[in-house]
Amino acid sequence: MAKKCTFWRRSKPIYSAEFKNEAARLVPDKNYSIAEACSAMSVGRTAMRRWVDQLNAE
């Protein structure tokens, strides 16, 4: 009998709008790099880049 192969999806964290805004503001307001802001807020680069881009578009 063949073994079943199961893949577990990692659940994505859900961040509040306030958290996203605070995290994104580190880049223009505090002169953090994207990498520094990611490390400070414990989020991934893709999410941080998206949040900063959204902040700049406003």
N, C-alpha and C positions, 0 to 999 in steps of 0.2 A: 504494500500500500504506500502510495506516495505521500510525503509530508506536505501539509498545507503551508503555503508561504503567505504570511500575513505582514502587511506593512502598516505601521502606525503613523498616523499623521500627527505632526507636532501642532498643537494648537497655537494660534497666533495670539500674542498678548493684545489686549484692548486698552488703548490709552485714551484718557479724557481729552477733550479739546483744550482745556487749560494746560494740561501736561505737554501736549504737542506744541502749543504756543510758547510756553516757557522754555522748552528744549530748543526750539527753532530760534528764539531770540538770543540765545547764547552766542550765535555766530555773528550777527551784525552788531549787537549791543556790547558784548564783552570781548569781541575780536577773537573768539575761539575758532579753530579750524573745525571742519566737519568731524574729523577723527577725534579731536579733543572733546567736542560736544557729545559725541557718541559714548565715549568713555565716561564722561561725567554723569550722563543720564542713563547709562546702561541700555542703550538701544542700538539697533543695527544701522549701518551706513545708508542703506537704501531708504529706510523710513526717515532718517534724519534729513537726507538730501531732499526727499519729497516734501517734508514739512517746511524746510528752508525755502524751497522753490515756491510753495504755496504762500508763505509769508511775503516773499518778494513780489508776488503777483498782486497782492492786496493793495 
